[in-house]
Every structure is written in structure tokens, then in C-alpha cells.
């Protein structure tokens, strides 16, 4: 009887240690993967690569291209003698418009 209890206790401890080890390895691996991803994102921010990617994505999706629309609206209002207030915008180098 005494051997049976000791064997079960040993098996239980072995299973617990394997599970704890697996959890620890998984946690460490996920931290390393997250920090590598964060480093890559920070690199893109500081080299302006993220800005360039965002501009390309915006142009391909049709966003950020409202410069022509704003200019057309401004001309239409000017033609009718209506003055727009707080019209603070400028064309950017990517065919869009920047608001100030």
C-alpha cells in the first residue's frame, strides 16, 4: 500500500513540473516575440517608414486624397461670393491635403 501512494505522488509531481516548465517556456517565448515586434514597429517610426507605408496605404484605399475636393469646394464658394471661415489647409507632396 505504501508504494502505491508514493508512486502516485511522484507521477503527480512529475506532471506538475512538466506543466510548469511548459508554461514558463511559453511565457518567455511570447515575451521575446512581442518585444521583437515592438522593436520592428519602433524602427519603422524612427525611419519614417511607417509614415510612408501609411501614405501608400491611404492612397491605395482612396483616403487622404481630398485635396482636390477641398479646392473645388473653395472655388465654388468663391465663385458665388461666399467666404469660408477658418480655411486652414495646404496641399501636401502626396496629392492630399494637410490641415493646420
C-alpha positions in Angstrom: 0.0 0.0 0.0 2.7 2.4 0.9 4.4 2.0 -2.5 1.2 2.9 -4.4 0.9 6.2 -2.7 4.5 7.1 -3.3 4.4 6.3 -7.0 1.2 8.4 -7.5 2.8 11.3 -5.6 5.9 11.0 -7.8 3.8 10.9 -11.0 1.8 13.9 -9.8 4.9 15.9 -9.1 6.4 15.0 -12.5 3.3 16.1 -14.3 3.2 19.3 -12.3 6.8 20.1 -13.1 6.3 19.4 -16.8 3.3 21.6 -16.9 5.0 24.4 -15.0 8.1 24.2 -17.3 5.9 24.3 -20.4 4.0 27.4 -19.1 7.3 29.1 -18.3 8.8 28.3 -21.7 5.7 29.6 -23.4 5.6 32.8 -21.4 9.3 33.5 -22.1 8.8 32.8 -25.8 5.8 35.1 -26.1 7.7 37.9 -24.3 10.6 37.6 -26.8 8.2 37.5 -29.8 6.3 40.6 -28.6 9.4 42.6 -27.9 10.8 41.8 -31.4 7.6 43.0 -32.9 7.7 46.2 -30.8 11.3 46.8 -31.9 10.3 46.5 -35.5 7.4 48.9 -35.1 9.7 51.5 -33.4 12.3 51.2 -36.1 9.7 51.9 -38.7 8.5 55.0 -36.8 12.0 56.5 -36.4 13.0 55.9 -40.0 9.7 57.3 -41.3 9.0 54.0 -43.0 5.7 53.8 -41.1 4.6 57.2 -42.4 5.5 56.2 -46.0 3.6 52.9 -45.6 0.6 54.8 -44.2 0.6 57.3 -47.1 0.8 54.5 -49.7 -2.0 52.5 -48.0 -4.2 55.6 -47.7 -3.7 56.5 -51.4 -4.4 52.9 -52.5 -7.6 52.9 -50.4 -8.7 56.3 -51.6 -8.2 58.0 -48.3 -6.2 61.2 -47.9 -6.9 62.4 -51.4 -9.4 65.1 -50.6 -7.2 68.0 -51.6 -8.8 68.3 -55.0 -12.3 68.2 -53.4 -11.5 70.9 -50.9 -10.0 73.1 -53.7 -13.1 72.5 -55.9 -15.4 73.4 -53.0 -13.4 76.5 -52.2 -13.5 77.7 -55.8 -17.3 77.0 -55.9 -17.9 79.2 -52.8 -15.6 81.9 -54.2 -17.5 81.9 -57.5 -20.7 82.5 -55.5 -19.1 85.2 -53.3 -19.3 83.1 -50.2 -16.3 83.4 -47.9 -15.3 80.3 -46.0 -14.1 80.8 -42.4 -11.1 79.0 -40.9 -10.0 77.6 -44.2 -6.6 76.4 -43.0 -5.2 73.7 -45.3 -2.4 73.2 -47.7 -1.6 70.6 -50.4 1.0 68.0 -49.4 3.5 66.2 -51.5 1.4 63.1 -51.9 -1.6 64.6 -53.7 -3.6 65.1 -50.5 -4.2 67.9 -48.1 -2.8 68.8 -44.7 -5.0 70.7 -42.2 -3.4 73.2 -39.8 
